[in-house]
Amino acid sequence: MRFLFVHGTGVRRERHDRLFALVRERLTDRFHGAAVESCYWGDRFGATLGAGGRSVPGLRPAPHGAPDPVDAETAEWALLLADPLCELRVLAEVGRPGPGDHDGGDGAAAAHADEDAGHDDGFAMPGVRAAGARVLALLEALPPEPPRTGDELGALLHGTGLVAGFAAALDSTTDSAEAARAAARATDEPQARELATALARAVTAAALATATATDEADCTATERDRLVELLTTRLGGDGRVPGARVAAVLGRLALRVTTQPLLDARRGSLTVGATPVLGDILRYQSRGHELRDFLHTRITADPGPTVLIGHSLGGIALVDLLTLAAARGEAVPGAELLVTVGSQAPFLHELGALAALEPGAKLPYGFPRWLNVYDRHDVLSYLAEPVFPGDPRVTDHEVRSRQPFPACHSAYWKQDSLYERIEQAVTEAEIG
């Protein structure tokens, strides 16, 4: 008996040698006298950037310096989509008195005043909150369902797919404690105009976030900015960008914590780093026959009973190979048991993306026993039994490494339960 190990996507020689040494040691400890071999394919059939990555914008990073205004704006909106109220939160806190500055340092009084924005809290003199209150009242008066025609704001909301979430965006913004507190601190006209812009951006961001989550948004940056401008005008403001106080707090923060600037700055290195993993999958989808032919040659080189162990993409290739051969009535000689570990083959079958199986088709006669090992925390592993219901050849087995993804995708090979289950499957298949 022999074992033939087929590694997964993104694995190259150094990583393969370490991994296979571990697998071989664990298998030989349990199966004395068995031959344990590997089908290393990474260098020959794995993906590389043939033109040196020239297709990748940003492979050569721009020199460091002042951030590009477009990048800064993109980062700010990424922050707003994640938290539409973030700018209002800044306006609510800017200039807030410290614990020792409030009515002689009465922290309890400060907390009580902060909970009730309708009462004076020492920040503003009585009766000087009319500016912010007026802006908030205008926001509450906006119609939740703007007309489709005859009104530019309504036409834009309908045309961008944001109208469905507009009413909820208005409610969530006007009913928020952040809006109430920011309005309470808008004590003069410049601050009221700043508040109007922040409210308009918050409503637009909330509507955008809802439409994006449901894949209904069809909004360009120009349309988004025009929506903010129209809303700001209706609220009595006149600015297209957040005020100086908001920009001072959130501008640099957005560039640091949002994903887009990181992706823009590191797109080249990230693409090169991800190429072995993603590229192997894409290459297999277009030229998978090359890898399958290689595997077939290695399997049939020794006609004795063979246990095939495929990790990730290796498991997909083995399922395709065995299915294609069985469908032709030419079962692969020696292939007695298939073990897939952290494999996407069942999911690809549901998608209709396996080379030999139509969606919903059964495994052909001549396909060997199949043990499919998964970890529920491994988002690249899938169940096979429910996809091939009633097929006695197919068995799922769960392994729990207690590691999060992506570590769990490689953590199978040190789990004793994996080898115990393989040993059980070998015994059940009566492979000697």
Number of C-alpha atoms within 10 A of each C-alpha: 18 20 22 21 22 24 25 26 20 21 19 17 12 8 11 20 14 10 16 20 12 13 19 18 11 17 18 14 11 13 14 9 10 16 14 20 16 19 17 21 20 19 12 11 16 21 20 15 13 7 7 10 17 12 10 13 12 17 19 14 13 9 6 7 6 6 11 9 9 9 14 19 16 18 25 23 17 21 24 22 21 13 15 26 24 18 28 28 19 19 26 22 13 14 11 15 15 10 15 11 14 17 13 9 13 12 15 11 15 19 12 12 15 17 12 13 18 14 12 16 22 14 14 13 10 11 9 15 19 18 22 26 21 17 23 24 13 13 23 16 11 14 12 16 14 19 16 15 11 9 10 15 20 18 15 22 25 19 15 17 19 27 26 16 21 25 18 16 24 24 14 17 25 19 13 14 19 21 27 20 21 27 29 25 28 25 20 13 14 14 20 26 24 26 32 33 28 31 30 25 29 27 28 26 26 25 25 27 22 19 21 16 9 9 10 16 19 14 18 10 11 9 15 18 16 16 22 26 22 18 23 25 17 16 25 20 23 17 16 19 16 22 19 11 16 20 16 12 14 19 18 14 15 23 21 14 14 17 13 20 19 14 14 16 16 15 19 20 17 14 19 16 12 13 19 19 16 14 19 22 21 14 14 20 14 9 12 19 15 12 20 21 13 15 21 17 12 14 23 14 11 13 12 15 17 24 25 24 22 25 26 22 25 28 26 25 26 24 28 19 23 24 26 22 19 19 16 12 13 13 19 21 16 19 22 21 23 26 23 28 31 29 29 22 27 22 17 16 21 15 12 15 15 21 18 20 20 13 14 12 13 14 20 17 12 16 24 23 21 22 23 26 24 27 24 18 18 22 16 20 24 23 22 25 19 13 18 18 10 10 15 10 16 19 18 17 17 15 22 16 20 12 14 13 15 12 13 23 23 18 19 22 19 14 13 11 16 20 18 13 16 21 15 12 20 17 11 10 14 9 14 11
